[in-house]
Amino acid sequence: MKTSRVSLAAALAAGAVLVLSGPAFAHVSVQPSGEAAKGGYAVINFKVPNERDNASTTQLEVNFPVDQPLTSVMPQDIPGWTVTVEKSKLDKPLTVHGKQINEAVTKVTWTGGKIEPGKFQQFPVSVGKLPDNADQMVFKAIQTYDNNEVVRWIEESKPGAAEPQNPAPVLKLTAANAADGHHDDDAAKPAAGATATEGDKKDAHDEAAAKSGSDTTARALGIAGIVIGLGGVAFGIASRRRAS
């Protein structure tokens, strides 16, 4: 009886976890293809699952954060979908690669396609430069179904609070690529083809001298062994003759 109660409790707990975690997997989300490093460029994917059993998703609208403007936004073509990119003027112009930028992308909308019940679609976008002074970017998305239902994924999560019902997609930013910094270990190694220093030459000479001395000693011991061996043979022959 006790075992049955424990099993029943475990089953109920597992079921509760599945029920509570199920909606989280159905949220519109954003993930980088590889990594999204601060101050760099990346390809990010907006993943849109269909949450309805009796309707299909026919439109996705993604709003880009205006306080973290991106000067380069290039959506990838998706068969069956039409993409529209909207730009807005910046309150404060940006300077990128020595060029002043007065506008940035603020909205990308995909229409014309269809995400059927039980399926999902990814919408890839190449973006940059990512902010170098933030740990994340929040993209507010609006999902529209063919029955005119609209779901707004625009609620921002707050530290220490429970996840909102319709959370906005959040892109986590990683530390800047190591290629942008200095590698002390590599700097400590001599460059390929570099000329040897006097200390290196001295070390090489000492090593060669030591090796030569070892070879000479080995030869001397070998010759001595041969001489001793021949002496032993001669002594044996002489002993046999005396015995005869």
C-alpha positions in Angstrom: 0.0 0.0 0.0 2.8 2.4 0.9 4.6 1.6 -2.3 1.5 2.3 -4.3 1.0 5.7 -2.6 4.6 6.7 -3.3 4.2 5.7 -7.0 1.0 7.6 -7.3 2.5 10.7 -5.7 5.5 10.5 -8.1 3.2 10.2 -11.1 1.1 13.2 -10.0 4.3 15.3 -9.5 5.6 14.3 -12.9 2.3 15.2 -14.5 2.2 18.5 -12.8 5.7 19.3 -14.0 4.7 18.5 -17.6 1.5 20.6 -17.4 3.3 23.6 -15.9 6.3 23.4 -18.3 4.3 22.7 -21.4 3.3 26.3 -22.2 6.9 27.4 -21.8 8.0 25.3 -24.7 5.3 26.9 -26.9 6.5 30.5 -26.4 7.9 32.5 -29.3 11.7 32.5 -28.6 15.0 33.7 -30.1 18.2 31.8 -30.1 21.6 32.5 -31.9 23.0 30.2 -34.5 26.2 29.5 -32.6 26.7 32.5 -30.3 25.8 36.2 -30.0 28.9 37.9 -28.8 28.8 41.5 -27.6 29.9 44.0 -30.1 29.8 41.4 -33.0 27.5 40.1 -35.6 25.4 37.0 -35.4 22.6 35.0 -37.0 19.6 34.7 -34.7 16.5 32.5 -35.2 13.0 33.4 -34.1 11.3 30.1 -33.3 7.5 30.3 -33.6 5.5 27.2 -32.6 1.7 26.9 -33.3 -0.1 26.7 -30.0 -3.6 26.2 -31.5 -5.3 23.0 -32.6 -7.8 24.6 -34.9 -5.9 27.5 -36.4 -2.6 28.2 -38.3 -0.1 31.0 -37.7 -0.1 33.4 -40.7 2.0 36.3 -39.5 4.9 37.2 -37.2 5.9 40.7 -36.3 9.1 41.3 -34.4 9.9 44.7 -32.8 13.5 45.5 -32.3 14.6 47.4 -29.2 14.9 51.1 -30.0 17.4 51.7 -27.1 19.8 49.1 -28.7 19.6 50.0 -32.4 21.1 47.6 -34.9 22.4 49.1 -38.1 22.5 45.8 -40.0 19.4 43.5 -40.1 19.1 41.0 -43.0 16.3 38.4 -42.9 16.9 35.1 -44.7 14.4 34.2 -47.5 11.9 31.6 -46.4 9.8 29.8 -49.1 6.2 30.9 -48.9 6.8 33.9 -46.7 7.1 37.6 -47.6 9.3 39.7 -45.3 9.1 43.5 -44.7 11.8 45.5 -42.9 10.9 48.8 -41.4 13.4 51.5 -40.3 13.0 54.5 -38.1 15.2 57.6 -37.5 17.4 57.5 -34.5 17.2 60.2 -31.8 21.0 60.0 -31.6 23.0 59.1 -34.8 25.5 56.3 -34.6 28.9 56.0 -36.1 29.7 52.6 -37.6 33.0 51.9 -39.5 33.5 55.7 -39.7 30.1 56.3 -41.3 27.3 58.1 -39.5 24.0 56.2 -39.3 20.8 58.1 -38.8 18.3 55.2 -38.9 18.0 51.6 -37.8 15.6 48.7 -38.2 12.8 48.7 -35.7 10.4 46.1 -37.0 10.5 43.0 -39.2 7.2 41.3 -40.3 6.7 37.9 -42.1 3.4 37.3 -43.9 1.9 35.0 -46.5 3.1 31.7 -45.1 1.4 29.2 -42.8 2.4 27.3 -39.6 -0.1 24.5 -39.2 -1.2 23.0 -35.9 1.5 20.8 -34.3 4.3 22.5 -36.3 6.8 25.3 -35.9 8.8 27.7 -38.1 12.2 29.4 -37.6 12.8 32.9 -39.0 16.6 33.5 -39.4 18.0 37.0 -39.3 21.6 38.3 -39.6 22.1 41.2 -37.2 24.8 43.5 -36.0 26.6 45.2 -34.4 25.3 43.8 -31.2 25.5 46.1 -28.1 28.8 45.7 -26.2 27.4 47.2 -22.9 24.4 44.8 -22.3 23.9 41.2 -21.4 20.7 40.7 -23.3 18.3 42.1 -25.9 14.5 41.9 -25.7 12.4 41.5 -28.9 8.7 42.0 -28.6 6.8 39.7 -31.0 3.2 39.5 -32.2 1.8 36.2 -33.5 -1.3 36.2 -35.6 -3.6 33.3 -36.5 -5.8 32.8 -39.5 -8.9 33.0 -37.2 -7.9 36.6 -36.4 -6.6 35.7 -33.0 -3.5 37.8 -32.0 -1.1 36.8 -29.2 1.3 39.4 -28.0 4.6 38.1 -26.7 5.6 41.4 -25.2 5.9 40.9 -21.4 9.4 41.4 -20.0 10.5 39.0 -17.2 11.6 40.6 -13.9 14.4 39.3 -11.7 13.0 37.1 -8.9 9.5 37.1 -10.3 7.6 34.3 -12.0 7.7 34.0 -15.7 4.9 36.1 -17.3 2.1 34.5 -19.3 3.3 35.9 -22.6 7.0 36.5 -22.2 8.9 38.5 -24.9 11.8 36.6 -26.6 15.1 37.4 -25.0 18.5 37.0 -26.7 21.4 36.3 -24.3 24.7 38.0 -25.2 28.0 36.3 -24.5 31.4 37.9 -23.8 33.3 39.4 -26.7 35.2 37.0 -28.9 38.7 36.2 -27.7 40.0 37.1 -31.2 39.4 40.7 -30.3 41.9 40.5 -27.4 45.5 39.5 -26.9 46.7 36.0 -26.3 49.6 36.0 -23.8 50.3 32.4 -24.3 50.7 32.8 -28.0 52.8 36.0 -27.5 55.2 34.0 -25.3 55.9 31.6 -28.1 58.6 32.5 -30.7 57.2 33.3 -34.1 57.5 30.7 -36.8 60.8 31.2 -38.8 62.2 33.7 -36.3 66.0 33.9 -35.9 67.3 32.1 -32.8 68.8 34.3 -30.1 72.3 33.9 -28.7 70.9 32.1 -25.7 69.1 29.7 -27.9 72.3 29.0 -29.9 74.3 28.4 -26.7 71.7 26.0 -25.5 71.7 24.2 -28.8 75.5 24.0 -28.8 75.6 22.6 -25.2 73.0 20.0 -26.1 74.9 19.0 -29.2 78.2 18.8 -27.2 76.5 16.7 -24.5 75.1 14.4 -27.2 78.5 14.1 -28.8 80.1 13.2 -25.5 77.5 10.6 -24.8 78.1 9.0 -28.3 81.9 9.0 -27.7 81.5 7.3 -24.3 79.2 4.7 -25.8 81.6 3.9 -28.6 84.5 3.5 -26.1 82.5 1.1 -23.9 81.5 -0.9 -27.0 85.1 -1.3 -28.1 86.2 -2.2 -24.6 83.5 -4.9 -24.5 84.7 -6.4 -27.8 88.3 -6.5 -26.6 87.3 -8.2 -23.3 85.1 -10.7 -25.3 88.0 -11.6 -27.6 90.3 -12.0 -24.6 87.9 -14.4 -23.0 87.7 -16.5 -26.2 91.5 -16.6 -26.5 91.8 -17.6 -22.8 89.3 -20.4 -23.3 91.1 -21.8 -26.3 94.4 -21.7 -24.4 92.9 -23.5 -21.5 91.6 -26.3 -23.7 95.0 -26.9 -25.3 96.6 -27.1 -21.9 94.1 -29.7 -20.8 94.7 -31.8 -23.9 
